[in-house]
Amino acid sequence: MRSLDGKSYLVVGGSHGIGKGVVGRLLDAGAAVTVVSRSPLDREASEQLTHLNLDVTSACLDKSHLPAQLDGYVYCPGSIYLGPLRQLTREALAADYQLNVISAVECLQAAQPALRAAGNASVVFFSTVAVAQGMTMHASVSSVKGALEGLTRSLAAELAPKIRVNCVAPGLTATPLSERFLSSEQKIAAMADKHPLKRVGCIEDIAAMVEFLLGDGATWVTGQIIGVDGGMSSVRA
């Protein structure tokens, strides 16, 4: 028997990058997964895998399209909008907040009845190491992800004891979203050197933590911001 046999999960933004990695791990562990994304999946739908085509920043998720019971919900969409203060615009800040916070809340509202039905469900959001570190040019992403960290703790209190809420805060991870920062061997080496463990993250590093938080081994973990960042947030090597 696989570790997640019989369990059902919702992954919003599961067609690319970390979300895709999470979906793969959940399927391999025996879970049924409902993926919500505006992009098609690169694998066929099956009894284990359902795809709902939706841009959650422009339309709300309909709870009637979800399973009656969900053991977990993962919200993966994110952005890396970097730039100096003088270039920040109202529109860019609003778009970042919509994508990272408002849509995450709206999808959770749709999923909440099914999560409560499970009796011991898990929610996982994503932040960034930049919230704790104070990195230059990160004003927009740090502010919206900082809001998401506050939301994590608030919802962990509100939804306990039936629903746990945690947040993973990665360091730089090799995904399609970050490829412009890792577009050459020189850039990869320079970024790796900033981390105590001397490498950038990979999708499996993050997806493994998400799988743990969704599973039965983390049933006493809630309200936590968990750094998966090669030591950047807490270690000076």
N, C-alpha and C positions, 0 to 999 in steps of 0.2 A: 504494500500500500504506500502510495506517495504521500508526502507530508501535507498537501493541501487538497487531497481527494475529497470531493463533496462540497467544497467551499466555492463561493461565488464572489467576484470582485468587479468593481467599476473602475476603469482607468480612463481619465479624460486626458487627451493628448497622447495617445498611445501608438501613433503611427511612425514616429521618428525618435531618434536620440534616446535619452534615458527612459522615456515612456515606452518605447518599443522594447528596450531591454527588460523593463519590468514585466511587460506583457509576456515576453518569451519565458522568463523565469517562472511566472505563475502558471502558464500552460504546462511547462515541463514538470511542475510539481503537482499537476493533476487538477488544478482549479478550472472553473468556468470563468471566462472573462468577457465583460461587455466593454468594448472600446468606443469612446466618443472622440471623433476627430473630423476636421474638415478635409483631410487628405485621405486617400484610399490606403488600405493595408496592403502589404506585400505578401500576404498569405490568405488562403481561402477561408471563408467563414465555415464554421462547423458546429457540431453540438456543443463544443467547448468554447467557441469563439463567435461573438456577435459584434457587428460593427454598426454604429449609428453615425451617419454622416451629418455633422452639425458644427457650425462655427459658434462656439459658446460666447464669444464677445458680441455677437449680433442677435442671438436668439437664445431663449431659455430652454434648458433640458426638460423634456416632458417626463414626469415620473411614471406615467403609464407605460412608457417604453422600457422601463427597467424591470429586472426580476423582482419578485415579491420579497425576496430576502437577499441581502448583501452582507458578506462578511468583512468587506473593506472597500474603501474609496481612496483613490490616488489622483491628485490633481497635478499634472505634469507641465502644462503650458507655461512658458516663461519668456523672458526677453533679456538681452544684454545691451541696453541703450547706454552708451558711454559718451561723455562729452563734458566740456567745461560749463560752469554755471552760466556764463554769458550766452550760451547757445540753447539752454533749456527753454522750452516753450510750454505754455499751458496745455496745448494739444498733445505734446509728447508725454507730459506727466499724466494727463488724464488717460491716455491710451495705455500706459504702463500700469496704472492703478486698475483700470477695467480688466485687463488681461490677468494680472497677478492676484488681485484681491476680490473684486466684485464678482467676476465670473466663477471664481473658486467658491465663494459663498453661495451663489445661486445654484450651482451644481450640487452642493452639499444639501441645500434646502430640498432639492428634488429627490436626493438619495436618502434623506434622513428617515422616512418611514421604513424603508427596506433595511437600513442599517439597524434600527431599533428592533426590528423583527428578528434579527440574528441573535440578539441578546448579549453578544460580546464582540462587537465590531471594532474596526480600526480605520482611522483616517490618517493619511500622510500627505503633507504639503511639502513644498520645496522653498528654501531660502537660499542664502549664499554666504560664503565666508566674509564677503565684503561688508555685511552688516556689523559684525563684531570688530572688524579690522580698521575701518575708516580709510578706504582707498580713494585716491584722487580720481576724478572723472566719473565716479560711481554714484553721483547724487541721486539720480532717478531710481536706478535699480535698488540701491541700498535703502531708500526711503520706502518703496513699496514692499520690499521683502521684509523690512523692519516691521511694517504694519502687519504683515502675514505672521511674523513671529508672535506679536502681541495677540493676534487673532487665535493662534494655536493655543496659547495658554488660557485665554478666555473660554474658548469652546471646550477645552479639556475639562474645565471646571463645570461648565454648563451641561455638558452631555454625559458626564460620569453618572453612574458606573457602567452604563450599557455600551457606551462608545468611547474609545480611546482616541486622542488626537495628538499627533507628534509631527515634527517638522525636520527634514533632513537639510543640512546646510553644506553643500559641496564646495570644494575648491574648484579651480579650473579643471574641467573635464573635457576630454576629447569627444565632441559631438558635432553634428552639423551646425549647431548654433554658435559654436566657438571656433569654427575652423579658420576664421580670418586671423585669429591669434596664434594659430599653430600651423601656418601655411608653409613653413620651411623647417629644415633641421635645426637651423640656428635659433629660430623662434621657440621651437620645442625645447631645446637645450636651455635657453634662457629662462623660460617659464618653469621648467623642471627644477632649476637651481634655486628658485624662490621658495621651494617647499623643503622642509626638513627631510622628507623621505626621497627627495631628489627625483621625482617624476611627477607628471601631471596625472590626473585621475582618468580612469576609463569607465565606460558605461557599466560594466559588471561590478565595479567597486560600489557604485551608488545603488544599482538594482538589488544587490545582495542585502544591503541594509534595509531597503524597502521591503523585501520579502520577509526579513526577520521581523520587522515591525508589524507586518500584516498577519504573521503566524502565531501559533500557540505559545511560542517561546517568549513572547513579549507582552503577555497578558497583565503584567504589573508595571507597565511602562506607559505613562501618559504625561502630556504637558511639557515634553522635552524638545529642545532644539539640539539636534545631534550633528556634530561636525564630522563630515567625511571628506577630509581636506589635506591629507598628507601631513598633518601636524601644524598647518599654517596658523590656525586660530589660537593655538596654545603653547607651541614649542618654539624655542629659539635655539637652533643648532649651531 
